């Protein structure tokens, strides 16, 4: 059960696949280098008042941040762990952070655009 109202970030109408897109800003903070961020409808929810979760949008985030080559090298089990960590964090608050050996990534829900 989610502990906050995320409806401000969730599109009220589902996409053609039947899920509601959820808006978020994603910030990448590498261990060495400059931080960068992107905003888009990278997350999903099953209803306009549902719990946001990250799934296929992770690939889009990697592309938009210019990290596809790095993301493509990550083991699929580790990707599953990252997704689980983000989704577990989003149950409790409208942002989640995940650490890896290359840096950290933060995902924060933002109002619909």
Beta strands, then each sheet from edge to edge (+ up, - down):
strand 1: 20-30
strand 2: 36-45
strand 3: 95-100
strand 4: 103-109
sheet 1: 2+ 1- 4+ 3-
end
